[in-house]
């Protein structure tokens, strides 16, 4: 059990509280190429990962390949997913899961339950092969991941570190940057919505960049483009036409009555 290492209850509660707040920040984001997020309460974060379908992307900006070459996959990949038979079941059983994966998707549940004193990850929907057990069938057994195993030996594990491992274990070909931004989607948003989302994505990518991950250069590339586009669009939004606001019907009726009274007095 990855939570077997004894810790002071106050410290454990604080760590899980920080994890829940970080999950909230992460779960509000959109615009990633390989996955999407859905918050379900304070302690559950659903991660939908697209397994395939990105081969047509080929090379990214500057001729940098979006995916690792076969010779580098073995070195970069942590391995296949495995179930943890000593782990705990989620608060919401898999049989009650309402979210269903698409044909080429996997849905994972990251549970940051305070009473468990550490995060767990469960496969909720989709198809995953296990190196030792074949196809993972028991959806109420958590997955054994390097990121969650580190919880008992390190000061803190961020939710996005867990997402990064899930993406790396799921998407094929293996992406060079699990947090690659879908600029086609982000750029298509209305101006105000774009600025809110791009600002939030910049803040998130900056956190990932400062962590010095193996894909730090690619994160910096997306971060630079987002920051440039974000500040370029601000003047256009501030100087844009002001749309007329709809007047409250009751206030409009009062104005009409006042206008009629003024005409009668004249």
Rosetta blueprint (number, residue, H / E / L):
1 X L
2 X L
3 X L
4 X L
5 X L
6 X L
7 X L
8 X L
9 X H
10 X H
11 X H
12 X H
13 X H
14 X H
15 X H
16 X H
17 X H
18 X H
19 X H
20 X H
21 X H
22 X H
23 X H
24 X H
25 X H
26 X H
27 X H
28 X L
29 X L
30 X L
31 X L
32 X E
33 X L
34 X L
35 X E
36 X E
37 X E
38 X E
39 X E
40 X L
41 X L
42 X L
43 X L
44 X E
45 X E
46 X E
47 X E
48 X E
49 X E
50 X E
51 X L
52 X L
53 X L
54 X L
55 X H
56 X H
57 X H
58 X L
59 X E
60 X L
61 X H
62 X H
63 X H
64 X L
65 X E
66 X L
67 X E
68 X L
69 X L
70 X H
71 X H
72 X H
73 X H
74 X H
75 X H
76 X H
77 X L
78 X L
79 X L
80 X L
81 X E
82 X L
83 X E
84 X L
85 X L
86 X L
87 X L
88 X L
89 X L
90 X L
91 X L
92 X L
93 X L
94 X H
95 X H
96 X H
97 X L
98 X L
99 X L
100 X L
101 X L
102 X L
103 X L
104 X L
105 X E
106 X E
107 X E
108 X E
109 X E
110 X E
111 X E
112 X L
113 X L
114 X H
115 X H
116 X H
117 X L
118 X L
119 X L
120 X E
121 X E
122 X E
123 X E
124 X E
125 X E
126 X L
127 X L
128 X L
129 X E
130 X E
131 X L
132 X L
133 X L
134 X E
135 X E
136 X L
137 X L
138 X L
139 X L
140 X L
141 X L
142 X L
143 X E
144 X L
145 X L
146 X H
147 X H
148 X H
149 X H
150 X H
151 X H
152 X H
153 X L
154 X L
155 X L
156 X L
157 X L
158 X L
159 X H
160 X H
161 X H
162 X H
163 X H
164 X H
165 X H
166 X H
167 X H
168 X H
169 X H
170 X H
171 X L
172 X L
173 X L
174 X L
175 X E
176 X L
177 X L
178 X L
179 X L
180 X L
181 X E
182 X L
183 X H
184 X H
185 X H
186 X H
187 X H
188 X L
189 X L
190 X L
191 X H
192 X H
193 X H
194 X H
195 X H
196 X H
197 X H
198 X H
199 X H
200 X H
201 X H
202 X H
203 X H
204 X H
205 X H
206 X H
207 X H
208 X H
209 X H
210 X H
211 X L
212 X L
213 X L
214 X L
215 X L
216 X H
217 X H
218 X H
219 X H
220 X H
221 X H
222 X H
223 X H
224 X H
225 X H
226 X H
227 X H
228 X H
229 X H
230 X H
231 X H
232 X H
233 X H
234 X H
235 X H
236 X H
237 X H
238 X H
239 X L
240 X L
241 X L
242 X L
243 X L
244 X L
245 X L
246 X L
247 X L
248 X L
249 X H
250 X H
251 X H
252 X H
253 X H
254 X H
255 X H
256 X H
257 X H
258 X H
259 X H
260 X H
261 X H
262 X H
263 X H
264 X H
265 X H
266 X L
